[in-house]
Amino acid sequence: MMKVISEFLNSIEISDFSATPKYQQLVDSIIEAIQNKQFRIGDLLPSINEVSMCLEVSRDTVEKAYKHLKNSGIISSTPGKGYFVAKNDVVKKLKIAIFLNKLSAHKKIVYDAFVKELGEEASIDLFVYHSDISLLRRLFQNLNKPYDRYVIFPHFKEGRDQAPELLSLFPQDKLILLGKHIDGIKDDVDCIYENYENDIYDSLEKIVSYLSKYDMIKLIFPNHSDYPKAIIKGFYKLCSQYALEHILVGDLSKERIKSGECYISLTENDLVLLLEKTIDKKYEIGKDIGVISYNETALKKFILNGIATISTDFELMGRYAAQIIKNNEKKQIEVPFYVNVRPSIFR
């Protein structure tokens, strides 16, 4: 039995750095071991308690992994004897590492669409690096296995000049960038990108008749933000083109809002704070104060009769990335950007 446990442990790869649930990492490692002929039909697996103790994971984690494998018909169990490998014709899955710069409603939409499109064809490990380029470097250096594809949102609060050097460490033929391309990276690297400058210009131009009714248009662009500065450039360009009074707000908490102003909020936190300030002033949104939120979520169509949004198609971004992997393509694709006109800008 000790030999079985030793062979089992040598085949298991569980990372404390991954945001992927440990039970799923355990499932994927066992499947890979079967694919590599390390386990064959009839081989006895260590007990739940033995795996829990040796891998230092909870008993519930191991039990959930074994239950998943059993429901999939990959292993079976015999009362009083334990768990056995039930089949060895397991389809080999693509191994994918996806790196999100942060957890947000929008990133979840991308991730969920990506996972759904790939279905059972892939084993996906999720990592979150909080827009910290040093953390992304450490996560890469601590990967304990090679992957077929590396999918990255390259958004950084600081050290953006280091991005080309860091991203060049990843195998370029296996790299997919989401959100934007990085100057200094090979032109043929797969990329599903937003055109930030043109996107905000074109979207605001579609609603310029609403914007022109306000005395001042304010873009809330938080200090030390990981949002691309191209957004500011597109905003300034639009306001100059249509002679709209405008200003950049770096810290909304210090802002005194006034009637006749229209705010464009990039973050969810700033949107909440803006609504709180508006309500405290007893202003009416869509009449006294205009509100436009960057990035669509389902709730915004209902909040205060509807918050106007300008947004990329996050679901499509996830699907495009998955399709590149499924079809083994080389592509650079610009994701559509659209406007949802709602009462928060009516005046």
Helices and strands as residue ranges (DSSP letters): H 2-11, H 22-35, E 44-45, H 48-55, H 59-71, E 75-78, E 82-85, E 94-100, H 105-118, G 119-121, E 122-128, H 133-141, E 149-152, G 160-162, H 163-167, G 172-174, E 175-179, E 190-193, H 196-206, H 208-211, E 216-220, H 230-241, E 246-249, G 252-254, E 261-265, H 268-280, E 289-294, G 298-301, G 303-305, E 308-312, H 314-326, E 332-334, E 337-340, G 343-345
